[in-house]
Amino acid sequence: MGAALLGATSSALYGALGAGLGSVLMSLGMPQDKAAIYQTRLQAGEFLLVVEVPVDKSGEIFLLLQAAGGEEVAITDMQIPRQPDGELTSKEQISPEMRANLSGEAQSTFVETYNQALSESKDKTNALIKAWERIQHLFDRDETGTYSNRKGN
């Protein structure tokens, strides 16, 4: 079960590498005030577990998380967005919570880097990490938090 829990959140949380975690949580449907609280708590060393499970298992998982000491356990009908399998053929295939934090130029750079890393390693997770590393290397955030200011200009 542990691998399924971690795998289900990979795309959303890798978005947090490049975007503020609060904005990622809001893009998943969490209210702004709650997302800000979770971001603050995470920065203080606590952790957050987001789990996507089949509807018929949600009650069972809810009870397991409560029994394991979960402080705030809730069930919603949101679905965690995922990157498509294989290469990205356009900027529109970047998940919305990630794309919202990238300018058009940064989106193109992301697609190019992701595809190159995926072709070299055949590992989707590695490709996401490499793409975010390149974005952070080449771009600074603007006043709205979007990676749009190319470094060195």
DSSP file (Angstrom, degrees, kcal/mol; ACC not computed):
  #  RESIDUE AA STRUCTURE BP1 BP2  ACC     N-H-->O    O-->H-N    N-H-->O    O-->H-N    TCO  KAPPA ALPHA  PHI   PSI    X-CA   Y-CA   Z-CA
    1    1 A M     >        0   0    0      0, 0.0     4,-2.2     0, 0.0     5,-0.2   0.000 360.0 360.0 360.0 -34.8    0.0    0.0    0.0
    2    2 A G  H  >  +     0   0    0      1,-0.2     4,-2.2     2,-0.2     5,-0.2   0.899 360.0  49.5 -59.1 -42.8    2.9    2.4    0.8
    3    3 A A  H  > S+     0   0    0      1,-0.2     4,-2.7     2,-0.2    -1,-0.2   0.889 110.0  51.5 -64.5 -38.7    4.2    2.4   -2.8
    4    4 A A  H  > S+     0   0    0      2,-0.2     4,-1.8     1,-0.2    -1,-0.2   0.894 109.5  50.5 -65.0 -38.8    0.7    3.1   -4.1
    5    5 A L  H  X S+     0   0    0     -4,-2.2     4,-0.7     2,-0.2    -2,-0.2   0.922 114.8  42.0 -66.0 -43.8    0.3    6.0   -1.8
    6    6 A L  H >< S+     0   0    0     -4,-2.2     3,-0.7     1,-0.2     4,-0.4   0.906 114.0  51.6 -70.7 -40.9    3.6    7.6   -2.8
    7    7 A G  H >< S+     0   0    0     -4,-2.7     3,-1.0     1,-0.2     4,-0.4   0.848 101.9  60.9 -64.6 -35.0    3.2    6.9   -6.5
    8    8 A A  H 3< S+     0   0    0     -4,-1.8     4,-0.3     1,-0.2    -1,-0.2   0.787 109.3  41.6 -65.2 -27.3   -0.3    8.5   -6.6
    9    9 A T  T <X S+     0   0    0     -4,-0.7     4,-2.7    -3,-0.7     5,-0.3   0.427  83.1 102.8-100.5   1.7    1.0   11.9   -5.5
   10   10 A S  H <> S+     0   0    0     -3,-1.0     4,-2.5    -4,-0.4     5,-0.2   0.896  82.0  44.9 -59.7 -46.9    4.3   12.1   -7.6
   11   11 A S  H  > S+     0   0    0     -4,-0.4     4,-1.3     1,-0.2    -1,-0.2   0.933 116.3  46.1 -64.2 -44.5    3.1   14.5  -10.3
   12   12 A A  H  > S+     0   0    0     69,-0.3     4,-0.6    -4,-0.3    -1,-0.2   0.920 116.6  43.7 -64.6 -43.3    1.4   16.8   -7.9
   13   13 A L  H >< S+     0   0    0     -4,-2.7     3,-0.6     1,-0.2     4,-0.5   0.816 107.0  58.3 -77.8 -28.3    4.2   16.9   -5.5
   14   14 A Y  H >X S+     0   0    0     -4,-2.5     3,-1.2    -5,-0.3     4,-0.6   0.820  98.8  62.4 -66.5 -26.9    6.9   17.2   -8.1
   15   15 A G  H >X S+     0   0    0     -4,-1.3     4,-2.2     1,-0.2     3,-0.9   0.842  93.9  62.9 -60.1 -31.5    5.1   20.3   -9.1
   16   16 A A  H << S+     0   0    0     -4,-0.6    -1,-0.2    -3,-0.6    -2,-0.2   0.706  87.9  70.3 -68.5 -19.7    5.9   21.6   -5.6
   17   17 A L  H <4 S+     0   0    0     -3,-1.2    -1,-0.2    -4,-0.5    -2,-0.2   0.874 115.9  23.4 -62.6 -35.1    9.6   21.4   -6.5
   18   18 A G  H << S+     0   0    0     -3,-0.9     2,-0.3    -4,-0.6    -2,-0.2   0.687 126.7  47.3-104.3 -22.5    9.1   24.4   -8.8
   19   19 A A  S  < S-     0   0    0     -4,-2.2     2,-0.2    -5,-0.1   127,-0.1  -0.769  97.0 -88.3-115.9 160.6    6.0   26.0   -7.4
   20   20 A G    >>  -     0   0    0     -2,-0.3     4,-1.7     1,-0.1     3,-0.5  -0.479  36.5-126.8 -64.7 139.2    5.1   26.9   -3.8
   21   21 A L  H 3> S+     0   0    0      1,-0.2     4,-2.7     2,-0.2     5,-0.2   0.869 108.3  60.4 -58.6 -36.3    3.4   23.9   -2.2
   22   22 A G  H 3> S+     0   0    0      1,-0.2     4,-2.3     2,-0.2    -1,-0.2   0.908 104.6  47.8 -58.0 -42.7    0.5   26.1   -1.3
   23   23 A S  H <> S+     0   0    0     -3,-0.5     4,-2.0     2,-0.2    -1,-0.2   0.859 110.8  51.9 -68.5 -33.5   -0.3   26.9   -4.9
   24   24 A V  H  X S+     0   0    0     -4,-1.7     4,-1.0     2,-0.2    -2,-0.2   0.934 110.4  48.0 -65.4 -45.2    0.0   23.3   -5.8
   25   25 A L  H  <>S+     0   0    0     -4,-2.7     5,-2.1     1,-0.2     3,-0.5   0.899 111.3  50.7 -62.7 -40.0   -2.5   22.4   -3.1
   26   26 A M  H ><5S+     0   0    0     -4,-2.3     3,-1.8     1,-0.2    -1,-0.2   0.884 105.2  56.1 -65.3 -37.1   -4.9   25.1   -4.2
   27   27 A S  H 3<5S+     0   0    0     -4,-2.0    -1,-0.2     1,-0.3    -2,-0.2   0.753 103.2  56.4 -66.6 -21.0   -4.7   23.9   -7.8
   28   28 A L  T 3<5S-     0   0    0     -4,-1.0    -1,-0.3    -3,-0.5    -2,-0.2   0.420 132.2 -92.9 -87.6   0.8   -5.9   20.5   -6.4
   29   29 A G  T < 5S+     0   0    0     -3,-1.8    -3,-0.2     1,-0.3    -2,-0.1   0.506  78.0 141.7 105.5   5.4   -8.9   22.2   -5.0
   30   30 A M      < -     0   0    0     -5,-2.1    -1,-0.3    -6,-0.1    -2,-0.1  -0.613  58.3-105.7 -80.8 138.1   -7.8   23.0   -1.4
   31   31 A P     >  -     0   0    0      0, 0.0     4,-2.5     0, 0.0     3,-0.2  -0.300  28.7-117.4 -60.4 147.6   -9.0   26.4    0.0
   32   32 A Q  H  > S+     0   0    0      1,-0.2     4,-2.3     2,-0.2     5,-0.2   0.875 112.0  51.7 -56.8 -43.9   -6.3   29.0    0.1
   33   33 A D  H  > S+     0   0    0      1,-0.2     4,-1.6     2,-0.2    -1,-0.2   0.896 112.4  45.5 -64.2 -39.3   -6.3   29.4    3.9
   34   34 A K  H  > S+     0   0    0     -3,-0.2     4,-2.4     2,-0.2    -1,-0.2   0.896 111.5  52.5 -69.1 -40.9   -5.9   25.6    4.5
   35   35 A A  H  X S+     0   0    0     -4,-2.5     4,-2.5     1,-0.2    -2,-0.2   0.890 108.4  51.2 -62.2 -39.7   -3.2   25.4    1.9
   36   36 A A  H  X S+     0   0    0     -4,-2.3     4,-2.2    -5,-0.2    -1,-0.2   0.893 109.4  50.4 -65.2 -39.7   -1.2   28.2    3.6
   37   37 A I  H  X S+     0   0    0     -4,-1.6     4,-2.6     2,-0.2    -2,-0.2   0.938 111.8  47.2 -63.1 -46.9   -1.5   26.4    6.9
   38   38 A Y  H  X S+     0   0    0     -4,-2.4     4,-2.6     1,-0.2    -2,-0.2   0.902 110.6  51.8 -63.4 -40.8   -0.2   23.2    5.5
   39   39 A Q  H  X S+     0   0    0     -4,-2.5     4,-2.2     1,-0.2    -1,-0.2   0.929 111.9  47.0 -61.4 -43.5    2.7   24.9    3.7
   40   40 A T  H  X S+     0   0    0     -4,-2.2     4,-1.2     1,-0.2    -2,-0.2   0.914 112.3  49.3 -63.4 -43.6    3.6   26.6    7.0
   41   41 A R  H  <>S+     0   0    0     -4,-2.6     5,-2.3     1,-0.2    -1,-0.2   0.886 110.7  50.4 -65.1 -38.0    3.4   23.3    8.9
   42   42 A L  H ><5S+     0   0    0     -4,-2.6     3,-1.8     1,-0.2    -1,-0.2   0.904 107.5  52.9 -65.7 -40.5    5.5   21.5    6.3
   43   43 A Q  H 3<5S+     0   0    0     -4,-2.2    -1,-0.2     1,-0.3    -2,-0.2   0.761 104.2  58.4 -65.6 -23.0    8.2   24.2    6.5
   44   44 A A  T 3<5S-     0   0    0     -4,-1.2    -1,-0.3    -3,-0.2    -2,-0.2   0.404 130.3 -94.3 -86.0   2.1    8.2   23.6   10.3
   45   45 A G  T < 5S+     0   0    0     -3,-1.8    -3,-0.2     1,-0.3    -2,-0.1   0.438  86.7 122.0 103.4  -0.3    9.1   20.0    9.8
   46   46 A E      < -     0   0    0     -5,-2.3     2,-0.3    -6,-0.2    -1,-0.3  -0.267  51.9-130.0 -81.9 179.5    5.7   18.3    9.8
   47   47 A F        -     0   0    0     -3,-0.1     2,-0.4    -2,-0.1    -1,-0.0  -0.920   8.0-147.1-135.3 161.9    4.4   16.3    6.9
   48   48 A L        -     0   0    0     -2,-0.3     2,-0.5     2,-0.0   -10,-0.0  -0.985   7.7-159.2-127.7 134.4    1.4   15.9    4.6
   49   49 A L        -     0   0    0     -2,-0.4     2,-0.5     2,-0.0   -43,-0.0  -0.972   5.7-171.8-117.1 121.9    0.1   12.8    3.1
   50   50 A V        -     0   0    0     -2,-0.5     2,-0.4   -45,-0.1   -41,-0.1  -0.965  10.8-171.6-112.3 126.8   -2.2   13.0    0.1
   51   51 A V        -     0   0    0     -2,-0.5     2,-0.6   -43,-0.1   -46,-0.1  -0.968  16.0-162.1-125.9 131.4   -3.7    9.7   -1.0
   52   52 A E        +     0   0    0     -2,-0.4   -44,-0.1   -48,-0.2    27,-0.1  -0.962  26.4 164.6-110.3 120.5   -5.7    8.8   -4.1
   53   53 A V        -     0   0    0     -2,-0.6     5,-0.1   -45,-0.0    -2,-0.0  -0.901  44.0 -85.5-132.1 158.8   -7.7    5.6   -3.6
   54   54 A P    >>  -     0   0    0      0, 0.0     3,-2.0     0, 0.0     4,-0.7  -0.344  42.5-116.5 -60.9 146.9  -10.6    3.9   -5.4
   55   55 A V  G >4 S+     0   0    0      1,-0.3     3,-1.1     2,-0.2     4,-0.5   0.869 114.2  57.9 -53.8 -41.3  -14.0    5.0   -4.2
   56   56 A D  G 34 S+     0   0    0      1,-0.3    -1,-0.3     2,-0.1     4,-0.2   0.632 111.1  43.0 -69.9 -11.2  -14.8    1.6   -2.8
   57   57 A K  G <> S+     0   0    0     -3,-2.0     4,-2.5     2,-0.1    -1,-0.3   0.452  86.4  95.0-106.9  -4.5  -11.7    1.7   -0.6
   58   58 A S  H <X S+     0   0    0     -3,-1.1     4,-2.6    -4,-0.7     5,-0.2   0.875  84.1  49.2 -61.7 -40.9  -12.0    5.3    0.7
   59   59 A G  H  > S+     0   0    0     -4,-0.5     4,-2.2     2,-0.2    -1,-0.2   0.922 112.8  47.7 -63.3 -43.7  -13.9    4.4    3.9
   60   60 A E  H  > S+     0   0    0      2,-0.2     4,-2.1     1,-0.2    -2,-0.2   0.922 114.3  45.7 -63.1 -45.7  -11.4    1.7    4.8
   61   61 A I  H  X S+     0   0    0     -4,-2.5     4,-2.7     2,-0.2     5,-0.2   0.891 109.6  56.3 -66.0 -39.4   -8.4    4.0    4.1
   62   62 A F  H  X S+     0   0    0     -4,-2.6     4,-2.1    -5,-0.3    -2,-0.2   0.937 109.9  45.1 -55.4 -49.3  -10.0    6.8    6.0
   63   63 A L  H  X S+     0   0    0     -4,-2.2     4,-2.6     1,-0.2    -1,-0.2   0.881 111.6  52.5 -65.4 -39.2  -10.3    4.6    9.1
   64   64 A L  H  X S+     0   0    0     -4,-2.1     4,-1.8     2,-0.2    -1,-0.2   0.919 110.1  48.1 -62.2 -44.0   -6.7    3.3    8.8
   65   65 A L  H  <>S+     0   0    0     -4,-2.7     5,-2.6     2,-0.2    -2,-0.2   0.899 112.8  48.2 -66.3 -39.5   -5.3    6.9    8.6
   66   66 A Q  H ><5S+     0   0    0     -4,-2.1     3,-1.6    -5,-0.2    -2,-0.2   0.932 111.5  49.9 -63.4 -44.7   -7.4    8.0   11.6
   67   67 A A  H 3<5S+     0   0    0     -4,-2.6    -1,-0.2     1,-0.3    -2,-0.2   0.804 105.5  58.1 -64.7 -28.6   -6.2    4.9   13.5
   68   68 A A  T 3<5S-     0   0    0     -4,-1.8    -1,-0.3    -5,-0.2    -2,-0.2   0.442 129.2 -94.3 -82.0   1.0   -2.6    5.6   12.6
   69   69 A G  T < 5 +     0   0    0     -3,-1.6    -3,-0.2     1,-0.2     2,-0.1   0.621  60.2 171.4  99.8  14.3   -2.9    9.1   14.2
   70   70 A G      < -     0   0    0     -5,-2.6     3,-0.3    -6,-0.2    -1,-0.2  -0.399  20.6-157.3 -58.4 126.0   -3.8   11.3   11.3
   71   71 A E  S    S+     0   0    0      1,-0.3     2,-0.5    -2,-0.1    -1,-0.2   0.901  81.6  22.3 -75.0 -42.0   -4.7   14.7   12.7
   72   72 A E  S    S+     0   0    0      2,-0.0     2,-0.5     0, 0.0    -1,-0.3  -0.918  72.9 173.2-130.7 105.0   -6.9   15.9    9.8
   73   73 A V        +     0   0    0     -2,-0.5     2,-0.3    -3,-0.3   -11,-0.0  -0.953   9.2 163.0-115.6 128.0   -8.3   13.2    7.6
   74   74 A A        -     0   0    0     -2,-0.5     2,-0.5     2,-0.0    -2,-0.0  -0.978  29.3-139.0-143.4 153.8  -10.8   14.1    4.9
   75   75 A I        +     0   0    0     -2,-0.3     2,-0.3     2,-0.0    -2,-0.0  -0.960  26.7 168.8-114.8 130.5  -12.3   12.6    1.8
   76   76 A T        -     0   0    0     -2,-0.5    -2,-0.0     2,-0.1     0, 0.0  -0.841  40.7-124.0-129.9 170.9  -12.8   14.6   -1.3
   77   77 A D        +     0   0    0     -2,-0.3     2,-0.1     2,-0.1   -22,-0.0   0.221  67.0 126.1-100.3  15.6  -13.7   13.7   -4.9
   78   78 A M        -     0   0    0    -50,-0.0     2,-0.4     1,-0.0    -2,-0.1  -0.371  50.5-143.5 -72.3 154.2  -10.7   15.4   -6.4
   79   79 A Q        -     0   0    0    -27,-0.1    -2,-0.1    -2,-0.1   -27,-0.0  -0.971  18.3-119.8-118.7 133.8   -8.4   13.5   -8.7
   80   80 A I        -     0   0    0     -2,-0.4   -69,-0.1     1,-0.1   -52,-0.0  -0.567  32.0-123.9 -73.9 124.2   -4.7   14.1   -8.7
   81   81 A P        -     0   0    0      0, 0.0     2,-0.3     0, 0.0   -69,-0.3  -0.345  28.7-159.9 -68.0 151.2   -3.5   15.3  -12.1
   82   82 A R        -     0   0    0    -71,-0.1     3,-0.1   -72,-0.1   -74,-0.0  -0.953  20.3-112.5-132.3 150.3   -0.8   13.2  -13.8
   83   83 A Q        -     0   0    0     -2,-0.3    11,-0.1     1,-0.1   -72,-0.1  -0.496  46.7-101.7 -70.9 149.3    1.7   13.8  -16.6
   84   84 A P        -     0   0    0      0, 0.0     2,-0.2     0, 0.0    -1,-0.1  -0.344  39.3-100.3 -69.0 156.9    1.1   11.8  -19.7
   85   85 A D  S    S+     0   0    0     -3,-0.1     2,-0.0    -2,-0.0    -3,-0.0  -0.504  88.3   9.9 -72.3 147.0    3.1    8.7  -20.3
   86   86 A G  S    S-     0   0    0     -2,-0.2    32,-0.0    -3,-0.1    33,-0.0  -0.270 112.4 -13.8  80.4-168.6    5.9    9.2  -22.8
   87   87 A E        -     0   0    0      1,-0.1     2,-0.5    28,-0.0    24,-0.0  -0.258  66.8-113.5 -68.6 153.3    7.2   12.4  -24.3
   88   88 A L        -     0   0    0     23,-0.3    -1,-0.1     1,-0.1     3,-0.1  -0.763  24.7-170.6 -84.3 130.0    5.4   15.7  -24.0
   89   89 A T        +     0   0    0     -2,-0.5     2,-0.3     1,-0.2    -1,-0.1   0.572  68.5  10.3 -98.5 -11.5    4.2   16.8  -27.5
   90   90 A S  S >  S-     0   0    0      1,-0.1     3,-1.4    21,-0.0     4,-0.2  -0.983  75.3-106.7-157.9 164.7    3.1   20.3  -26.4
   91   91 A K  G >  S+     0   0    0     -2,-0.3     3,-1.8     1,-0.3    -1,-0.1   0.793 112.4  70.2 -63.5 -28.7    3.1   22.7  -23.5
   92   92 A E  G 3  S+     0   0    0      1,-0.3    -1,-0.3    -3,-0.0     7,-0.1   0.671  87.2  65.9 -66.3 -15.9   -0.5   22.0  -22.8
   93   93 A Q  G <  S+     0   0    0     -3,-1.4     2,-0.3     2,-0.1    -1,-0.3   0.594  75.3 101.9 -82.4 -10.8    0.4   18.5  -21.6
   94   94 A I  S <  S-     0   0    0     -3,-1.8     5,-0.1    -4,-0.2   -11,-0.0  -0.584  93.5 -98.2 -68.4 134.0    2.3   19.9  -18.6
   95   95 A S    >>  -     0   0    0     -2,-0.3     4,-2.8     1,-0.1     3,-1.2  -0.226  31.4-117.2 -58.0 144.9   -0.1   19.5  -15.7
   96   96 A P  H 3> S+     0   0    0      0, 0.0     4,-2.1     0, 0.0    -1,-0.1   0.833 111.9  55.1 -55.7 -39.0   -2.1   22.6  -14.9
   97   97 A E  H 34 S+     0   0    0      1,-0.2     4,-0.2     2,-0.2   -70,-0.1   0.794 115.5  39.9 -68.5 -25.3   -0.7   23.2  -11.4
   98   98 A M  H X4 S+     0   0    0     -3,-1.2     3,-1.5     2,-0.1    -1,-0.2   0.884 112.9  53.2 -85.0 -44.2    2.8   23.1  -12.9
   99   99 A R  H >< S+     0   0    0     -4,-2.8     3,-1.9     1,-0.3    -2,-0.2   0.832  98.1  66.4 -60.6 -34.0    2.1   25.1  -16.0
  100  100 A A  T 3< S+     0   0    0     -4,-2.1    -1,-0.3     1,-0.3    -2,-0.1   0.708 101.4  49.8 -62.2 -19.5    0.5   27.9  -14.0
  101  101 A N  T <  S+     0   0    0     -3,-1.5    46,-2.7    -4,-0.2     2,-0.4   0.225 101.6  75.6-104.2  13.5    4.0   28.6  -12.5
  102  102 A L  B <  S-a  147   0A   0     -3,-1.9    46,-0.2    44,-0.2    44,-0.1  -0.986  72.2-133.4-129.3 133.8    5.8   28.8  -15.8
  103  103 A S     >  -     0   0    0     44,-2.4     4,-2.7    -2,-0.4     5,-0.2  -0.227  41.9 -96.1 -68.1 171.2    5.9   31.5  -18.5
  104  104 A G  H  > S+     0   0    0      1,-0.2     4,-2.1     2,-0.2     5,-0.2   0.913 128.0  47.6 -56.9 -44.7    5.5   30.4  -22.1
  105  105 A E  H  > S+     0   0    0      1,-0.2     4,-2.2     2,-0.2    -1,-0.2   0.910 112.3  49.1 -64.5 -41.7    9.3   30.4  -22.6
  106  106 A A  H  > S+     0   0    0     41,-0.3     4,-2.6     2,-0.2    -2,-0.2   0.869 108.7  54.1 -66.2 -35.7    9.8   28.4  -19.3
  107  107 A Q  H  X S+     0   0    0     -4,-2.7     4,-2.6     2,-0.2    -2,-0.2   0.925 108.8  48.3 -62.7 -44.0    7.1   25.9  -20.5
  108  108 A S  H  X S+     0   0    0     -4,-2.1     4,-2.4     1,-0.2    -2,-0.2   0.911 112.5  48.8 -62.2 -41.7    8.9   25.4  -23.7
  109  109 A T  H  X S+     0   0    0     -4,-2.2     4,-2.7     2,-0.2     5,-0.3   0.898 110.2  52.3 -63.2 -41.2   12.2   24.8  -21.8
  110  110 A F  H  X S+     0   0    0     -4,-2.6     4,-3.0     2,-0.2     5,-0.2   0.940 110.7  46.6 -60.1 -48.8   10.4   22.4  -19.5
  111  111 A V  H  X S+     0   0    0     -4,-2.6     4,-2.6     1,-0.2   -23,-0.3   0.931 114.0  48.2 -60.2 -47.3    9.0   20.3  -22.4
  112  112 A E  H  X S+     0   0    0     -4,-2.4     4,-2.1     1,-0.2    -1,-0.2   0.930 116.1  42.6 -60.0 -47.6   12.4   20.3  -24.1
  113  113 A T  H  X S+     0   0    0     -4,-2.7     4,-2.8     2,-0.2     5,-0.2   0.906 113.6  51.9 -68.0 -42.4   14.3   19.3  -21.0
  114  114 A Y  H  X S+     0   0    0     -4,-3.0     4,-2.6    -5,-0.3     5,-0.2   0.945 111.8  46.3 -58.1 -49.7   11.7   16.7  -19.9
  115  115 A N  H  X S+     0   0    0     -4,-2.6     4,-2.3    -5,-0.2    -1,-0.2   0.898 113.3  49.0 -63.0 -41.4   11.7   15.0  -23.3
  116  116 A Q  H  X S+     0   0    0     -4,-2.1     4,-1.6    -5,-0.2    -1,-0.2   0.940 114.0  45.1 -63.8 -46.8   15.5   14.9  -23.4
  117  117 A A  H  X S+     0   0    0     -4,-2.8     4,-2.6     1,-0.2     5,-0.4   0.877 112.7  52.0 -65.5 -37.1   15.9   13.5  -19.9
  118  118 A L  H  X S+     0   0    0     -4,-2.6     4,-2.6    -5,-0.2    -1,-0.2   0.898 108.8  49.8 -66.0 -40.3   13.1   11.0  -20.6
  119  119 A S  H  < S+     0   0    0     -4,-2.3    -1,-0.2    -5,-0.2    -2,-0.2   0.832 115.4  44.6 -68.3 -30.1   14.8    9.7  -23.7
  120  120 A E  H  < S+     0   0    0     -4,-1.6    -2,-0.2    -5,-0.2    -1,-0.2   0.888 131.0  18.6 -78.7 -40.8   18.1    9.4  -21.9
  121  121 A S  H  < S-     0   0    0     -4,-2.6    -3,-0.2    -5,-0.1    -2,-0.2   0.664  80.6-141.5-108.1 -18.8   16.8    7.7  -18.7
  122  122 A K     <  +     0   0    0     -4,-2.6     2,-0.6    -5,-0.4    -4,-0.1   0.719  65.7 123.3  60.1  20.9   13.4    6.3  -19.6
  123  123 A D     >  -     0   0    0     -6,-0.4     4,-2.3     1,-0.1    -1,-0.2  -0.945  50.7-162.8-119.6 110.8   12.4    7.4  -16.1
  124  124 A K  H  > S+     0   0    0     -2,-0.6     4,-2.2     1,-0.2     5,-0.2   0.874  91.9  51.3 -60.2 -41.5    9.5    9.8  -15.8
  125  125 A T  H  > S+     0   0    0      2,-0.2     4,-2.2     1,-0.2    -1,-0.2   0.931 110.7  48.2 -63.9 -45.7   10.4   10.9  -12.2
  126  126 A N  H  > S+     0   0    0      1,-0.2     4,-2.8     2,-0.2    -2,-0.2   0.898 109.9  53.3 -60.3 -41.1   14.0   11.6  -13.2
  127  127 A A  H  X S+     0   0    0     -4,-2.3     4,-2.3     1,-0.2    -1,-0.2   0.896 108.5  49.4 -63.4 -40.3   12.7   13.6  -16.2
  128  128 A L  H  X S+     0   0    0     -4,-2.2     4,-2.3     2,-0.2    -1,-0.2   0.923 112.5  47.5 -63.2 -44.2   10.5   15.7  -14.0
  129  129 A I  H  X S+     0   0    0     -4,-2.2     4,-2.6     1,-0.2    -2,-0.2   0.933 112.5  48.7 -63.3 -46.3   13.3   16.5  -11.6
  130  130 A K  H  X S+     0   0    0     -4,-2.8     4,-2.2     1,-0.2    -1,-0.2   0.903 110.4  51.7 -60.8 -42.0   15.7   17.3  -14.4
  131  131 A A  H  X S+     0   0    0     -4,-2.3     4,-2.2     1,-0.2    -1,-0.2   0.924 112.1  45.4 -63.2 -44.3   13.1   19.7  -16.0
  132  132 A W  H  X S+     0   0    0     -4,-2.3     4,-2.7     2,-0.2     5,-0.2   0.892 110.4  54.4 -66.6 -38.5   12.5   21.5  -12.8
  133  133 A E  H  X S+     0   0    0     -4,-2.6     4,-1.6     1,-0.2    -1,-0.2   0.919 109.8  47.2 -60.2 -42.1   16.3   21.8  -12.1
  134  134 A R  H  X S+     0   0    0     -4,-2.2     4,-2.4     2,-0.2     5,-0.2   0.912 110.7  51.6 -66.9 -41.5   16.8   23.4  -15.5
  135  135 A I  H  X S+     0   0    0     -4,-2.2     4,-2.6     1,-0.2    -2,-0.2   0.942 111.9  46.6 -58.6 -47.6   13.9   25.8  -14.9
  136  136 A Q  H  < S+     0   0    0     -4,-2.7    -1,-0.2     1,-0.2    -2,-0.2   0.791 113.4  50.0 -67.4 -27.0   15.3   26.9  -11.6
  137  137 A H  H  < S+     0   0    0     -4,-1.6    -1,-0.2    -5,-0.2    -2,-0.2   0.862 120.7  32.9 -75.7 -37.5   18.8   27.2  -13.1
  138  138 A L  H  < S+     0   0    0     -4,-2.4    13,-3.2    -5,-0.1     2,-0.3   0.715 117.0  48.0 -93.8 -23.5   17.6   29.4  -16.1
  139  139 A F  E  <  -B  150   0A   0     -4,-2.6     2,-0.3    11,-0.3    11,-0.2  -0.909  56.4-154.3-128.1 147.7   14.8   31.4  -14.6
  140  140 A D  E     -B  149   0A   0      9,-3.3     9,-1.9    -2,-0.3     8,-1.5  -0.780  36.3-102.1-104.9 158.8   14.0   33.5  -11.6
  141  141 A R  E     -B  147   0A   0     -2,-0.3     6,-0.2     6,-0.2     2,-0.1  -0.542  32.2-138.2 -78.1 147.0   10.4   34.0  -10.3
  142  142 A D    >   -     0   0    0      4,-2.5     3,-1.8    -2,-0.2    -1,-0.1  -0.228  43.4 -76.8 -89.3-171.2    8.7   37.3  -11.1
  143  143 A E  T 3  S+     0   0    0      1,-0.3    -2,-0.1     2,-0.1    -1,-0.0   0.678 133.0  51.6 -64.9 -17.7    6.5   39.3   -8.6
  144  144 A T  T 3  S-     0   0    0      2,-0.2    -1,-0.3   -43,-0.0     3,-0.1   0.448 120.6-105.5 -96.2  -1.4    3.6   36.8   -9.1
  145  145 A G  S <  S+     0   0    0     -3,-1.8     2,-0.3     1,-0.3  -125,-0.1   0.482  75.9 136.8  92.4   3.1    5.8   33.7   -8.4
  146  146 A T        -     0   0    0      1,-0.1    -4,-2.5   -44,-0.1     2,-1.2  -0.663  62.6-120.0 -86.0 136.7    5.9   32.6  -12.0
  147  147 A Y  E    S+aB 102 141A   0    -46,-2.7   -44,-2.4    -2,-0.3   -41,-0.3  -0.646  72.2 119.1 -72.9 101.2    9.2   31.5  -13.5
  148  148 A S  E     +     0   0A   0     -8,-1.5     2,-0.9    -2,-1.2    -1,-0.2   0.522  37.8  91.0-140.0 -20.6    9.5   34.0  -16.2
  149  149 A N  E     - B   0 140A   0     -9,-1.9    -9,-3.3    -3,-0.4     2,-0.2  -0.742  69.5-139.9 -90.7 107.1   12.7   36.1  -15.7
  150  150 A R  E >   - B   0 139A   0     -2,-0.9     3,-1.2   -11,-0.2   -11,-0.3  -0.459  25.3-116.2 -66.0 130.9   15.5   34.5  -17.5
  151  151 A K  T 3  S+     0   0    0    -13,-3.2    -1,-0.1     1,-0.2   -14,-0.0  -0.365  95.2  29.6 -67.9 145.9   18.7   34.7  -15.4
  152  152 A G  T 3         0   0    0     -2,-0.1    -1,-0.2    -3,-0.1    -2,-0.1   0.492 360.0 360.0  85.8   3.7   21.5   36.8  -16.7
  153  153 A N    <         0   0    0     -3,-1.2    -2,-0.1    -4,-0.0    -3,-0.1   0.424 360.0 360.0 -97.3 360.0   19.3   39.3  -18.7
